[in-house]
Amino acid sequence: MSIESQQQKPPRRRLLLLLPLAIFLVLAAVFLTQLLSGRDVSAIPSALIGHAAPETKLPPLEGVGLPGLDSSAFAGKVTLVNVFASWCAPCREEHPVLMALSQDKRFDIVGLNYKDKPENARRFLGDLGNPYHAIGADEAGRTAIDWGVYGVPETFIIGRDGKIAYKHVGPITPESARSLLMPEVEKALAAPTS
């Protein structure tokens, strides 16, 4: 072996020792960029935004005296479809906000009762009030799948054209109602009917 070949080995060895450090620094930079991007990682996009609301015809919730959920009733008006269940703790948290929103007569709020027993849903509405114009009972949860529901509560804004304009995942808080939901409702109300 020549002296030249012996001198080349140490730099190659140093590069191999520095490789894990370089990989770590690259990964740390990627994670830091994502963390500081300001993007809401909890936001779950919906493939249904801008598409017609799924064809829905659910029977009414027994004993409430309201019609069931029928997507044909969305035509020509702005509708909030709220997916709820009596067993859902965040649904209880958002319910006072829904009651307040129901005072605005420019749009309808309808409920999709998800995998719930009718007697429990009736008790839930009896205790907290009923903000809904119609309630469909989705006892098997199949309709929620058509709507792309990840979990309850979720709320959809349906425009006058029958298309989904916005999806809110999780409970509606007073802040999210003011800063997220109502601006989208106003957009839907201002949009021309096609």
N, C-alpha and C positions, 0 to 999 in steps of 0.2 A: 504494500500500500504506500502510496505516495503521501507526502505531507499535505498536498492540496486536497485530497479526498478526506483526510482526517479533519481538516479545517471546515469542510462543508457539513459534517454531521452535527456539530453543536447548534448551528442556526436552525436546522430542520427540527431538531429536538425541542428547541425553544418555541418554535411555531406550534408544534403539537401540544406543548404545555399551555400555550396562550389560547388555543382554540376553544376550550370550554368557557374561558372567561369572555371571549369575543361573542360566543353564542348567547351567553347569559346577558351581556350588555344589549345585544340586539333585541332579545325577548323583553327585557325590562323597558327598553325604549318603546316597543309596540304597546305593552300594557299601560305604560304611563301616558302615551298618546291617547289611548282609548279612555282612560280614566279622566283626563283633563279635557276631553273633547266637548263636554257639556251635553252630550247626547243622553237621553233618558233610556237607560238599558232595560228598564221595567216596561217600557212601551212595547206592546205587541201589535205589529201591523196586521191589518185585516185585508185579505185578498178580495173581500166583498165590497170595499169602498168604491163607489161609483157604479156599482152594478145594481140591478133590480133586487129588491128584497126577496128572499126566498118565498116561493109559493107556500103559504101557511093557512091551514084551516084546523084550528084546535077547538075542542069542545069547551064550553064555559066551565069555570070553577063552580062546582055544585054548591048551591045554597047561598050564593052571593047576589044573584039577581042581575048580573051583567052578562052581555053577550060574550061568546068565545072570541078567540083571536083569529081574525080573517084578514089576510094581506090585501084583499080587494078593497077593504075599508080605508087603506092608506091613500088612495088616489085623491089628488087635489088638495091635500092638507099635509102639514108637517106633523109627524108623529114620533114620539119617543117610545121605543120598545125597551122595557126594563125587564131583564131576566132576574128573577128572585126566587127565594125559597124560605120557608119558615125556619128551617134548621141552619140557615146561613147567618152567622153573627155579623159580618159586615153589612148584610142586607138590613139588619136592625139599625145599624149606625147611619146608613144613608136614608132611611125612611123619612125622618123629619125633613130632609132636603127635598125629597120627592113630594111630600105634602105641601111644602112651600111652592114648588114649581107647578103643582096642579092648580094653583090660583091664577096662573097665566092662561087665559082662555084662547090665546092665539094658536096653540098646539094641543094635541091630545097626548096623554100618557096612557099606554096600554101595558099590561103585564103578561109575561110568559112565566108561569109558575112551573119551576123546574124540579122534577123528581120529588114531588111533595105529596103528602097525604092531604086530601081535601079538608078534613077537619082541622088539621094543623095550620093550613093556609088560612082558613076562615078565622081561626083564633088569632093568628098573627095580624090579620087585617082588622079584626075587631078590637084588639089591644092598641094598635098603632094608628089606625085610620086607613082609609082606602083612597089613594090618589088616582086610581085607574078608571078609564072609561070602558075598558074591556079587559077580561083576563082569560087567557087560554091555559088549560091544564095539560102540561107535557109530562105525564107521569113516567113514561119510559125514557124520556130524554132524547128521543130521536129528532124532534124538531130543532132542539138546541144544536145538534150536530150540523143540521142544514145551515144554521145561522153562523156556524164557526165559533160557538161559545167554548171558551177555555175553562171557565168556572164562573160561579156566581159571586157577586152581582156583575152584570155587564149591561150597558145601555147603548142602544143604537138610535141615531137620528135618521129618520126616513124623510126625504124631501117630498115636495108635492108631486114630483115626477115618479114617485115610487121607488127611487134609488136610495141606497144607503149612503148617507153623506158623511157620517162620523160614527166612530165606535169608541166608547169609554169602557176600559177594563178596570174593575175594582169598584169600591164604593164611591159614590159621589159625595164629596164634602162641600161645605159652603164655599170654600176657596176654589175647588175645581169646578163647581157649578158656575161661579162668577167668571173665572178666568179661562176655562176650557169649553164647558158645555154650552153656556148661553151665547158666546160669540158664534159657535157653530149653528145654534138654533137660529140666531139672527140672520146668518148667511142663507140658511135654508128658507127662511121666511121671505127674504129679499129676492131669492132666485125666481126667475119667471117659470111658470108652468109650461112644460113642453107638450 
